[in-house]
Amino acid sequence: MPARRLDGVACATRIREALAPRIGAFTTRHGRPPGLGVVLAGQNPASEVYVRNKIKTVGAAQCRGELFRLDASASLDDALGLVQRLNADDTIDGILVQSPLPEGMGADAEQRVFDAIDPAKDVDGFHPYNVGLLVQKRPALVACTPLGCIELLEQEQIPLRGKHAVVIGRSDLVGKPMAMLLLHENATVTICHSRTKDLASVTQNADILVAAIGRAGFVRGEHIGEGATVIDVGINNVSDKEFARELFAKDDIEKRFAAIDKRGFTLVGDVNPKEAMERAANFTPVPGGVGLLTVAMLMKNTVKAAKMRRGISNAAAI
Amino acid sequence: MPARRLDGVACATRIREALAPRIGAFTTRHGRPPGLGVVLAGQNPASEVYVRNKIKTVGAAQCRGELFRLDASASLDDALGLVQRLNADDTIDGILVQSPLPEGMGADAEQRVFDAIDPAKDVDGFHPYNVGLLVQKRPALVACTPLGCIELLEQEQIPLRGKHAVVIGRSDLVGKPMAMLLLHENATVTICHSRTKDLASVTQNADILVAAIGRAGFVRGEHIGEGATVIDVGINNVSDKEFARELFAKDDIEKRFAAIDKRGFTLVGDVNPKEAMERAANFTPVPGGVGLLTVAMLMKNTVKAAKMRRGISNAAAI
């Protein structure tokens, strides 16, 4: 029996629907909607798409999303100054600085700019103070993508308590916060990475397998235990048709070839979807899986930040 | 072949010897030694012993250890005020608040007092800011016990890269920072806890097994894979001779019985030492294993904090 597809689109819709009355109540009470400030420096085309998508989604949910641009030639001090201004702006509840920053700002620019964001407005959950609060299982702003994965698992009623969860990848963005969230849900958690020996022997034992490594179709059938739930966090471009044939099942391949012909590429996660569908019990498709949840959780974090900043007591539970 | 005993006493000695010239150089340069302020509230007898031991060890290493006492009837505000005073005192480089605080200070007193410590002086590594920096693999003050375990593994030249490390216990004090440090050493890391199902099946795969749960002799032979290195973080009192007979080998039992007769108890870790000696390749005894390393690392953290506060560039590497 092929795996059940976990529907990220439906999950994101439910998140938005649950947020709508809270956003309305906040706006009525405070005379303005929750506000997200997005900083975009330079003209990276992929960043333009991400940022536009984030602001559009936030706006569609009756929040305020505002773009703050910096020239590609802007200095690190310009970026830090803008962040300080947004920190001080009471109508801005959440601040997101789009990566990457222009190279001219220096090698450690991102860390310095992320560190400068007021932790109370750090809707990406990148600030070490928020990371520490997460580890200590205290109210915190937590990275959106792992938060979205947990939300999806909960909505799909996939039990985590006592289960063995294996995370492939140890990034600050996904792998490490994902491991912490799974631990807080009482899963036994293993973190694998590029130095892990005999990866398949570890991942085969996973009830929940999360792939977050950024390598197209890297996780194969041999890595997946029978009956596992596979969460595919990766979003990669594939333009080679021979490779696509390895990745996609017969009922999917024509559509993928059409995408390659038209746009030059098709999207695939870090998991080989053809093999995952054969082995797993549950699987998140790409696109249509985790991707949309990241933006939905960004909105949820913005509302949470807006409430926490005003000391609304149930904000942490939102 | 019985396990090799990993010698915590020798390791702690080497740590102190390596620190001595650095402490001397700091004192010459700044006209005063690195300073540790220890806050003790109330008269908990165990705390008195711990604190005396810490201050004595620090003093013996030519650092300054100073005790700051609060009455058992002191308020939370008294404790917070004292921490603020130590934060502002330039001759104090590290601040340690001994747990537990008196019950009268309230249920969340410890968290509030720990949070009040300047992260730059947080030699216990409990502040969320330091926890976040640790997760992000940035220079940080890190909890002393897991730091000591890593130091012991390094000194004993037990490889971690690519090895499977399993941590039993997920406390903020040991389990979680231990997992992060092992991950940074490129181990594949699994965190087990009270909700883990079929614990032995997970721990048997460990090349490195760290027990930090606080239950006397909980880890048995069946939990230990052949050739594993077992790090026993627990320190528990055993007063029952029948139980002692299960825990200690023949060549050890008379000494243990004598201790029970004399003091009313003998010390055992979270691992059954008799069975660990039969199964493991390397094993940390209790006492004489990890225990002494915690205080040695406290001293190392104090020197590190003293140097970091002055922006001495190689302080993070100390």
Interface residues (C-beta under 8 A of the other chain):
Chain A: H127 P128 Y129 N130 V131 G132 L133 V135 Q136 R138 R161 G162 K163 H164 R170 D172 K176 A179 M180 L183 N186 A187 T188 V189 T190 I191 C192 H193 R195 T196 K197 V202
Chain B: H127 P128 Y129 N130 V131 G132 L133 V135 Q136 R138 R161 G162 K163 H164 R170 D172 K176 A179 M180 L183 N186 A187 T188 V189 T190 I191 C192 H193 R195 T196 K197 V202
